[in-house]
Amino acid sequence: MFPLPGRSEIEQIAPLIDGFVPPTPQFSWPLLNARTGCELWVKHENHTAIGSFKIRGAVAYLARLREREPATGVIAATRGNFGQAVAFAATRQGFTATVVAPHGNNPEKNRAMRALGAELIEHGADFQAAIEHSIVLARERGLHAMPSFHRDLVLGNAVSALHFLKNAPALDAVYVPIGLGSGICALAAAREALGLPTRLIGVASTAAPGIALSFASRQLTAHPATTRIADGMACSTPHPDALALILKHVERIVTVTDDEVEAAIRIYFSDTHNIAEGAAAAALAAVLQDRAHVSGRRIGIVCSGGNIDTPTFARLLAASSA
């Protein structure tokens, strides 16, 4: 387990991050407040230039990489958001970007990664095959292989987390979706940096329960991820460093079903006209499930991204009027 970034480190890198990615807003929406029974503040990471919170972590990682070694090109495996973040950050900081995605990946995300400047390589039937091929290509091409969880990714994301906790009213708790964990670890860093009593509640998918099982048993527990909607939470094996930090800083983890996530996506659109991808809607789904815990309180949630594909979004909206 690595030490979380402190306030001085976060604030030192913030001007660099903000220069690439302006701070996103946090809003309290009256219809969501009425629906959840609390004063709910939404951090809109779906409003970044790539529609995902991952963008700042990539900027920070590559800035630090340039200080550490003379790399000129980077490679990463992805299903979409991380690849877009890598492409955005790399092309703007003088690196070439190569992204490996499995065959059958969402074509909209593939187009976005190419448009952001990445060379996209499709390989394998699943994400694991894409990761393994990216490692082979890194050796063959002399590229730096970017990890999906790293302290510098947490550092970049902590810039936005610090902004959220400083600019929203004092929050009793924040609900954060968990994939590999850089988002919730960034919130933990910001909370500790500011010395706040805000409770951190993780959100996992019942169809990707590895992190929830690991949290309950307090040891790394792998489990297949089969979620149909929350790709950003589809982690079968938690990262050991992330798990250690989550065990230390997170109060509990709420699990939500795919049906609850799909309902939350529809609610985001009907109540705020924001488009949320599956993982991003999970925090709202958890608050709706947790009404008894949040009633009358001031609660924060992270809408971590808005990159849902058109056919899926159309299906969900159609289901709401069926």
BELFEN-V507609 format. One record per pair of residues at least 12 apart in sequence whose ideal C-beta (glycine too) atoms are under 7 Angstrom apart, sorted by the first residue. I is the first residue (numbers start at 1). J is the second residue. D is the distance in Angstrom with one decimal. If there is no record, write none. Layout:
# BELFEN-V507609
((I/J/D) (I/J/D))
This chain:
# BELFEN-V507609
((1/241/5.4) (1/244/3.6) (1/245/5.9) (2/151/4.8) (2/241/6.0) (4/185/6.9) (4/188/6.1) (4/189/4.1) (4/192/6.0) (4/245/6.8) (5/154/6.6) (5/155/4.5) (5/158/5.4) (5/189/5.0) (6/193/5.9) (7/193/3.6) (9/155/6.7) (10/155/6.8) (10/158/4.9) (10/159/6.0) (10/162/5.4) (10/189/6.7) (10/193/5.9) (13/60/5.8) (13/155/6.3) (13/159/6.6) (14/159/4.8) (16/63/6.0) (17/56/5.1) (17/59/5.6) (17/60/6.3) (17/156/5.8) (17/159/4.5) (20/59/5.0) (20/92/6.3) (21/48/5.7) (21/49/6.4) (21/55/5.3) (21/56/5.4) (21/59/6.6) (23/160/6.8) (23/163/4.9) (24/43/6.8) (24/44/5.1) (24/45/5.6) (24/47/4.6) (24/48/6.0) (24/160/6.5) (25/44/5.4) (25/47/6.6) (26/41/5.3) (26/42/6.4) (26/43/4.9) (26/44/6.8) (26/164/5.7) (26/167/6.4) (26/168/5.0) (27/42/5.6) (27/44/6.7) (28/40/6.2) (28/41/5.1) (29/42/6.7) (29/271/5.9) (29/272/4.8) (31/271/3.8) (32/271/5.1) (32/272/6.6) (35/267/6.8) (35/271/6.6) (36/287/5.3) (36/288/6.2) (36/291/6.6) (36/294/6.4) (37/291/5.5) (37/294/6.7) (37/295/4.6) (38/294/4.2) (38/295/6.3) (38/296/6.5) (38/297/5.1) (38/298/6.9) (38/299/4.9) (39/298/4.5) (40/287/6.7) (40/299/5.3) (40/301/6.5) (41/168/4.6) (41/171/6.6) (41/300/4.7) (42/301/5.6) (42/303/5.4) (43/164/4.6) (43/300/6.5) (43/302/4.8) (43/303/6.6) (44/274/6.9) (44/303/5.4) (45/160/6.7) (45/302/6.2) (45/303/6.0) (45/304/5.0) (45/305/6.2) (46/274/6.2) (46/275/6.8) (46/276/6.2) (46/280/6.1) (46/303/5.1) (46/305/5.4) (46/306/3.3) (49/88/6.5) (50/84/4.2) (50/85/6.1) (50/88/5.5) (51/305/5.6) (51/306/4.4) (51/307/4.8) (52/81/4.0) (52/84/6.6) (52/85/6.5) (52/304/6.8) (52/305/3.8) (52/307/6.1) (53/157/6.1) (53/160/6.6) (53/183/5.8) (53/304/4.8) (53/305/6.4) (54/81/5.0) (54/82/5.4) (54/85/4.0) (55/85/4.7) (55/88/5.8) (56/156/3.9) (56/157/5.4) (56/159/5.6) (56/160/5.8) (57/85/6.7) (57/153/3.5) (57/156/4.0) (57/157/4.8) (57/182/5.7) (58/85/3.8) (58/86/5.2) (58/88/6.8) (58/89/3.8) (58/156/7.0) (59/89/4.5) (59/156/5.6) (60/152/5.1) (60/153/7.0) (60/155/4.9) (60/156/2.9) (61/146/6.6) (61/150/6.2) (61/152/4.2) (61/153/5.5) (61/156/6.6) (62/74/7.0) (62/89/5.0) (62/90/6.1) (62/93/5.0) (62/95/6.1) (63/93/6.7) (64/152/4.7) (65/144/6.5) (66/93/6.9) (71/95/7.0) (71/144/4.1) (72/95/6.3) (72/96/6.6) (73/95/5.9) (73/96/3.9) (73/98/6.8) (73/143/4.6) (73/144/7.0) (74/86/6.4) (74/90/5.5) (74/95/5.3) (74/97/5.9) (74/143/6.0) (74/144/4.8) (74/146/5.2) (75/98/4.3) (75/100/6.9) (75/134/5.2) (75/137/5.8) (75/138/5.1) (75/143/4.3) (75/145/5.6) (75/146/6.9) (76/99/5.8) (76/134/6.5) (76/146/4.3) (77/100/4.8) (77/127/6.7) (77/130/4.3) (77/131/4.2) (77/134/4.3) (78/99/5.6) (78/101/5.9) (79/101/6.5) (79/105/6.1) (79/127/6.0) (79/231/5.6) (80/106/6.2) (80/109/3.5) (80/307/6.0) (81/232/6.5) (81/305/5.7) (81/307/6.0) (82/148/6.1) (83/99/4.0) (83/101/6.5) (83/113/4.6) (83/118/6.4) (84/112/5.5) (84/113/5.6) (84/116/5.8) (86/99/6.4) (86/118/6.9) (86/146/5.9) (87/99/6.4) (87/113/5.3) (87/116/3.7) (87/117/5.1) (87/118/3.7) (88/116/5.1) (91/116/6.7) (91/117/3.6) (97/117/6.0) (97/118/4.4) (98/118/6.7) (98/119/4.7) (98/121/6.6) (98/137/6.8) (98/143/6.2) (99/113/5.3) (99/118/4.4) (99/120/5.3) (100/121/4.9) (100/123/5.6) (100/130/4.6) (100/133/5.4) (100/134/4.3) (100/137/6.9) (101/120/6.4) (101/122/5.7) (101/130/5.8) (102/122/6.9) (102/123/6.9) (102/124/4.9) (102/125/6.1) (102/126/5.4) (102/127/5.9) (102/129/6.1) (102/130/4.8) (103/122/5.1) (103/124/6.6) (103/125/6.4) (105/122/6.8) (106/309/4.9) (108/309/5.2) (108/310/6.7) (109/307/6.5) (148/180/5.3) (149/180/4.4) (149/181/6.2) (149/182/5.8) (149/239/4.4) (149/241/6.8) (149/242/5.5) (153/182/4.6) (154/182/5.1) (154/185/4.7) (154/186/5.2) (154/189/6.3) (157/182/5.4) (157/183/6.0) (157/186/3.6) (158/186/4.2) (158/189/4.3) (158/190/5.4) (161/186/4.4) (161/187/4.6) (161/189/6.7) (161/190/3.7) (162/190/4.1) (162/193/6.2) (164/300/6.7) (165/190/5.1) (165/191/6.3) (165/194/5.6) (165/196/6.2) (165/198/6.7) (166/194/6.8) (168/300/6.1) (169/298/6.0) (170/298/6.8) (171/198/5.0) (171/298/5.5) (171/299/6.5) (171/300/4.4) (172/198/6.9) (172/199/6.7) (172/297/4.4) (172/298/5.4) (172/299/6.2) (173/198/6.3) (173/199/4.1) (173/201/5.5) (173/299/5.6) (174/187/5.9) (174/198/6.0) (174/200/5.9) (174/201/7.0) (174/300/3.9) (174/301/6.9) (175/201/4.7) (175/203/5.6) (175/283/4.2) (175/286/5.0) (175/287/5.7) (175/299/7.0) (175/301/4.8) (176/200/6.5) (176/202/6.1) (176/203/6.5) (176/283/6.3) (176/302/5.1) (177/203/4.8) (177/232/6.7) (177/233/5.8) (177/279/4.7) (177/280/6.8) (177/282/4.4) (177/283/5.4) (177/302/6.8) (177/304/5.6) (178/202/4.8) (178/203/6.3) (178/204/5.5) (178/211/5.1) (178/233/6.5) (179/232/5.0) (179/233/5.2) (179/235/5.3) (179/279/6.4) (180/235/5.5) (180/239/5.3) (180/242/5.9) (181/239/6.2) (181/242/3.2) (181/246/6.1) (183/302/6.4) (183/304/6.0) (184/200/6.5) (184/202/5.5) (184/246/6.4) (184/250/6.4) (185/242/6.1) (185/245/4.9) (187/200/5.8) (188/200/6.0) (188/245/6.3) (188/249/3.8) (199/251/4.8) (200/249/6.1) (200/250/4.8) (200/251/6.1) (201/251/6.0) (201/252/6.0) (201/254/6.1) (201/286/7.0) (202/246/6.3) (202/250/4.9) (202/253/4.1) (203/254/5.4) (203/256/6.3) (203/282/4.7) (203/283/5.2) (203/286/4.4) (204/233/6.3) (204/253/5.4) (204/255/5.1) (205/227/4.7) (205/230/4.7) (205/233/4.7) (205/255/6.8) (205/256/6.4) (205/282/6.8) (206/255/4.8) (206/256/6.7) (206/257/5.0) (207/225/6.8) (207/226/4.8) (207/227/3.8) (207/258/5.7) (208/225/3.7) (208/227/4.9) (208/230/6.8) (208/233/5.1) (208/234/4.9) (208/235/6.2) (209/223/5.2) (209/255/6.4) (210/222/5.7) (210/223/4.5) (210/225/7.0) (210/235/5.9) (210/236/5.4) (210/237/6.0) (210/238/5.4) (211/235/6.7) (211/238/4.9) (211/253/6.7) (212/253/4.9) (212/255/5.1) (214/238/5.0) (214/243/5.4) (215/246/6.5) (215/247/6.7) (215/253/4.8) (218/247/6.1) (220/238/5.8) (220/240/5.8) (220/243/5.8) (222/236/5.6) (222/237/4.3) (223/236/6.2) (224/236/5.5) (227/258/5.7) (228/258/5.4) (229/258/4.9) (229/261/5.2) (229/262/5.7) (229/278/3.9) (230/258/6.9) (230/261/5.4) (230/278/3.8) (230/279/4.8) (230/282/5.8) (231/278/6.2) (231/279/6.8) (232/277/6.6) (232/278/6.7) (232/279/3.0) (232/304/6.6) (232/305/6.6) (233/279/4.7) (233/282/6.3) (254/286/4.2) (254/289/6.4) (254/290/6.1) (256/282/5.4) (256/285/4.2) (256/286/5.4) (256/289/6.3) (260/285/4.2) (260/289/6.5) (261/278/5.2) (261/281/5.2) (261/282/5.4) (261/285/5.1) (262/316/5.5) (263/285/6.9) (264/281/3.8) (264/284/4.3) (264/285/3.9) (264/288/6.7) (265/278/6.9) (265/281/4.5) (265/308/7.0) (265/316/5.5) (266/316/5.7) (266/317/6.8) (266/320/4.7) (267/284/6.6) (268/281/5.9) (268/284/6.4) (269/317/6.9) (274/303/6.7) (274/306/6.9) (275/306/4.5) (275/308/6.3) (275/313/6.7) (276/303/5.4) (276/306/5.9) (277/305/4.9) (277/306/5.9) (277/307/5.1) (277/308/4.3) (278/308/6.9) (279/304/5.8) (279/305/6.7) (280/303/4.7) (280/304/4.4) (280/305/4.8) (280/306/6.6) (283/301/3.9) (283/302/5.7) (284/301/5.7) (287/299/6.1) (287/301/6.0))
